[in-house]
Amino acid sequence: MDTKNATTPTSALDADQLRLIEDWLRARRYERQIAENTISAYRRDLSLLAERLASRRITLLTANREQLATAVHEIARTSSPRTENRRLSAVRNFYKWLLRERRIGKDPVTDIQGGGAGRRLPKVVSLQVIDAILAVTSEDDPVSLRDCAIIEIAYSAGLRVSELCSLRISQLNSTERVLRIRGKGGKERLCPYGEAASKALANYVNNGRAKIASEKRDSEPLPLPSSAEDFVFLSRRGEPMTRFGCAMILKSLCNKAGITQHITPHTLRHSFATHLLEGGADLRVVQELLGHSSISTTEIYTHLDREYLTETVRSFHPRG
């Protein structure tokens, strides 16, 4: 692990605190095969807590229940409910690990509760909005072909943005219209995609991707790294697409389409799941397609489905 990169966000802490956090993260990584993005989030969460405690001359090992509860709730004031829940989960798992490793004699956070705000329902968009976004793409240039393929695949296959960015040519099965995705925890799943997405992807791969890559080669004498050659979606610089890059592409397309609603690549994933359930898909099937390890994670979309059904009754029933 790159120690410099790992400790940069926690540089205000002493070496013992840094080492303690990194020991726990290493254990989480190997025991649970947690994704690096989650590891980074946990590192920020524990660092924030440790810094808050350090400002009172308290360490992670010496903090008692009251001190931890105060720090957790102070940090929560500036957090969304979702972030607060994740941070509290990280803190709880951290102290369970400390107890298991016999670095503390008693778990001080077992009864610390979050703000009780509940889970926020994910935002979704209608098919009409997605069509409006796609309508502003064209087949005139390779970048526009790429943008169209990104939107189509993100919505048709319900991919996480990290999965979209890391998608490789070797994961495509254009004959069966299936993607072989390695998701969180290294779990593999098959993600089928529709005909419209298949056409957009083939158009980009056959007519756009090579031109984007060749522009990079023309501007720089050295060839692209072999690791980048296999990525499906490339930036204008011929490099693998980033999460930020995907978000900016979607934002730009929304602006062109005159859509004011805030839409992210993850909104397309939420919309994919919601539209499947609205169409009558089984919840377990949607769980498998999304790559959720627990059905409880997928069940949040049933709330959206019920809202949709309720609104439909209100709108169209004569006594709605």
C-alpha positions in Angstrom: 0.0 0.0 0.0 1.2 3.5 -0.8 1.8 4.9 2.8 2.1 8.4 1.6 -1.2 8.4 -0.2 -2.9 6.5 2.6 -1.8 9.0 5.3 -2.3 12.3 3.5 -5.8 12.9 4.7 -4.8 12.2 8.3 -1.5 14.1 8.4 -2.7 16.1 11.4 -2.7 12.9 13.6 0.3 11.3 15.3 1.9 8.2 14.0 0.2 5.9 16.5 -3.3 7.1 15.4 -2.4 6.8 11.8 -1.1 3.2 12.3 -4.2 2.2 14.2 -6.5 3.4 11.5 -4.4 1.7 8.7 -4.3 -1.6 10.7 -8.1 -1.7 10.8 -8.4 -0.7 7.2 -6.0 -3.5 6.2 -8.1 -6.0 8.2 -11.3 -4.8 6.6 -9.8 -5.0 3.1 -8.6 -8.6 3.5 -11.5 -10.0 5.6 -14.4 -8.4 3.7 -12.8 -7.6 0.3 -14.2 -4.1 0.5 -13.8 -1.8 -2.5 -11.1 0.8 -2.4 -13.6 3.6 -2.7 -15.2 2.4 0.5 -11.8 2.0 2.2 -11.1 5.6 1.3 -14.4 6.7 2.8 -13.8 4.8 6.0 -10.3 6.3 6.2 -11.8 9.8 6.1 -14.5 8.8 8.6 -12.1 7.5 11.2 -9.6 10.3 10.6 -12.3 12.9 11.1 -13.3 11.3 14.4 -9.7 11.0 15.5 -9.0 14.6 14.8 -12.1 15.7 16.7 -11.0 13.6 19.7 -7.4 14.9 19.4 -8.6 18.5 19.7 -9.7 17.5 23.2 -6.5 15.6 23.9 -8.3 12.2 23.6 -7.2 9.3 21.4 -9.2 6.6 19.7 -8.0 4.1 22.3 -8.8 6.2 25.4 -12.1 7.7 24.3 -15.1 6.7 26.4 -18.7 6.3 25.5 -19.7 9.9 26.3 -16.7 11.4 24.5 -17.3 9.3 21.4 -21.0 10.1 21.3 -20.3 13.8 21.5 -17.7 13.7 18.7 -20.0 11.5 16.5 -23.0 13.8 16.9 -20.9 17.0 16.3 -19.6 15.6 13.1 -23.1 14.5 12.1 -24.3 18.1 12.1 -22.5 18.7 8.9 -23.4 15.4 7.3 -26.2 14.0 5.2 -28.2 11.2 6.8 -26.6 8.7 4.4 -23.1 9.9 5.3 -23.9 9.9 9.0 -25.1 6.3 8.8 -21.9 5.2 7.0 -19.7 7.0 9.5 -21.4 5.5 12.4 -21.1 2.0 10.8 -17.4 2.6 10.3 -17.0 3.6 13.9 -18.9 0.6 15.2 -16.9 -1.8 13.2 -13.7 -0.1 14.1 -14.3 -0.6 17.9 -15.6 -4.1 17.4 -12.2 -4.9 15.8 -10.3 -3.2 18.6 -12.2 -5.3 21.1 -11.6 -8.5 19.2 -7.9 -7.6 18.9 -7.9 -6.9 22.7 -6.7 -3.4 22.3 -9.6 -2.2 24.4 -11.5 -3.9 27.2 -15.0 -2.7 26.4 -16.8 -1.6 23.3 -17.8 2.1 23.9 -20.1 2.6 20.9 -22.6 -0.2 21.1 -25.5 2.0 22.1 -24.6 5.2 20.2 -27.4 6.0 17.8 -27.5 8.1 14.6 -29.7 11.0 13.9 -32.6 8.7 13.1 -33.3 10.5 9.8 -33.8 7.2 8.0 -32.7 6.4 4.5 -33.3 8.9 1.7 -35.1 7.5 -1.3 -32.8 7.6 -4.4 -33.7 10.1 -7.1 -34.9 8.7 -10.4 -35.8 10.2 -13.8 -38.4 9.2 -16.4 -37.7 7.5 -19.7 -38.7 10.7 -21.4 -35.9 12.6 -19.6 -33.4 9.9 -20.6 -34.6 10.1 -24.2 -34.2 13.9 -24.1 -30.6 13.5 -22.9 -29.8 11.1 -25.7 -31.5 13.3 -28.2 -28.7 15.9 -27.9 -26.0 13.4 -28.8 -25.1 12.9 -32.4 -23.1 10.6 -34.7 -20.9 13.4 -36.0 -17.9 12.9 -33.8 -16.3 10.1 -31.7 -16.9 12.0 -28.4 -20.6 12.2 -29.0 -20.7 8.5 -29.9 -19.0 7.8 -26.6 -21.4 10.0 -24.6 -24.4 8.3 -26.1 -23.0 4.8 -25.3 -22.2 5.8 -21.7 -25.8 7.0 -21.1 -27.3 3.9 -22.8 -25.1 1.4 -21.0 -25.4 3.1 -17.6 -29.2 3.0 -17.8 -29.7 -0.3 -19.7 -27.3 -2.3 -17.5 -27.7 -0.4 -14.2 -24.0 -0.1 -13.6 -22.3 1.7 -10.8 -20.2 4.6 -12.2 -17.1 2.9 -10.9 -18.1 -0.2 -12.9 -18.8 1.9 -16.0 -15.3 3.6 -15.8 -13.5 0.3 -15.3 -15.4 -1.6 -18.0 -13.0 -3.4 -20.4 -13.4 -4.7 -23.9 -12.8 -8.2 -22.6 -15.9 -7.9 -20.5 -18.2 -7.4 -23.5 -20.2 -10.1 -25.1 -21.9 -8.3 -27.9 -23.4 -11.5 -29.3 -25.4 -12.3 -26.1 -25.6 -8.6 -25.2 -24.2 -9.2 -21.7 -21.5 -7.6 -19.6 -19.4 -9.5 -17.2 -19.0 -7.1 -14.3 -16.8 -7.3 -11.2 -18.5 -5.3 -8.6 -18.1 -4.5 -4.9 -16.0 -7.1 -3.0 -14.8 -8.5 -6.3 -18.1 -10.3 -6.9 -18.8 -11.1 -10.5 -22.3 -10.8 -12.1 -23.7 -10.8 -15.6 -25.5 -7.7 -16.7 -27.6 -7.9 -19.9 -28.3 -4.8 -21.8 -30.9 -3.9 -24.4 -30.9 -3.4 -28.2 -30.6 0.4 -28.1 -27.6 0.2 -25.8 -26.1 -2.6 -28.0 -26.3 -0.4 -31.1 -24.9 2.7 -29.3 -22.0 0.6 -27.8 -21.2 -1.0 -31.1 -21.3 2.3 -32.9 -18.9 3.8 -30.4 -16.5 0.9 -30.2 -16.4 0.5 -34.0 -16.4 4.1 -35.1 -15.5 6.3 -32.2 -13.2 4.7 -29.7 -10.3 4.1 -32.0 -10.4 7.7 -33.2 -10.2 9.0 -29.6 -7.3 6.7 -28.9 -5.5 7.7 -32.1 -5.8 11.4 -31.3 -4.0 10.7 -28.1 -1.2 8.9 -30.0 -0.9 11.8 -32.5 -0.5 14.3 -29.8 2.1 12.3 -27.8 4.9 10.2 -29.3 4.5 7.4 -26.8 1.7 4.8 -27.2 -1.0 4.4 -24.6 -0.2 2.2 -21.7 -1.3 -1.4 -22.4 -3.5 -1.2 -19.3 -5.5 1.7 -20.8 -5.9 0.0 -24.2 -8.5 -2.4 -23.0 -10.8 0.2 -21.3 -14.1 0.7 -23.2 -14.7 4.3 -22.4 -11.8 6.8 -23.0 -11.6 10.5 -22.2 -10.7 13.1 -24.8 -7.1 12.5 -23.8 -7.4 8.8 -24.6 -7.2 7.8 -21.0 -9.6 5.7 -19.0 -12.8 7.6 -18.1 -13.1 8.8 -14.5 -16.1 9.1 -12.2 -15.8 12.9 -12.4 -15.5 12.8 -16.2 -18.8 10.7 -16.4 -20.5 13.2 -14.1 -19.4 16.2 -16.2 -20.5 14.5 -19.4 -24.0 13.9 -18.0 -24.2 17.5 -16.7 -23.2 18.9 -20.1 -25.8 16.8 -21.9 -28.5 17.9 -19.4 -27.6 21.5 -20.0 -27.8 21.1 -23.7 -31.2 19.3 -23.3 -32.5 22.1 -21.1 -32.9 19.7 -18.1 -32.6 21.5 -14.8 -33.0 18.4 -12.6 -29.7 17.4 -11.0 -28.9 14.0 -12.6 -25.8 11.9 -11.8 -24.6 8.6 -13.3 -26.0 6.9 -10.2 -29.4 8.4 -11.0 -29.4 6.3 -14.1 -28.7 3.2 -12.0 -31.6 4.1 -9.7 -33.9 4.7 -12.6 -32.9 1.3 -14.1 -33.9 -0.5 -10.9 -37.1 1.5 -10.4 -38.3 1.1 -14.0 -37.8 -2.7 -13.8 -39.9 -2.9 -10.6 -42.5 -0.7 -12.1 -42.7 -3.1 -15.0 -43.2 -6.1 -12.7 -39.7 -7.5 -12.3 -39.0 -9.7 -9.3 -37.1 -8.0 -6.5 -34.6 -10.8 -6.3 -33.8 -10.5 -10.0 -33.2 -6.7 -9.5 -31.0 -7.5 -6.6 -28.9 -9.8 -8.7 -28.7 -7.3 -11.6 -27.6 -4.5 -9.3 -25.0 -6.7 -7.5 -26.4 -6.0 -4.0 -25.2 -8.5 -1.4 -28.3 -8.0 0.7 -31.9 -7.9 -0.4 -32.5 -5.1 2.2 -30.4 -2.8 0.0 -32.6 -3.4 -3.0 -35.8 -3.1 -1.0 -35.5 0.7 -0.9 -36.7 0.6 -4.5 -40.0 -0.9 -3.5 -40.8 2.3 -1.7 -40.3 4.1 -5.0 -42.5 1.5 -6.7 -45.3 2.1 -4.2 -45.0 5.8 -4.7 -45.3 5.3 -8.4 -48.4 3.1 -8.0 -50.0 5.6 -5.6 -49.4 8.5 -7.9 -50.8 6.5 -10.8 -54.0 5.9 -8.9 -54.3 9.5 -7.9 -53.7 10.7 -11.4 -55.9 8.3 -13.4 -58.5 6.8 -11.1 -61.9 8.6 -11.3 -62.0 8.8 -7.5 -58.2 9.1 -7.0 
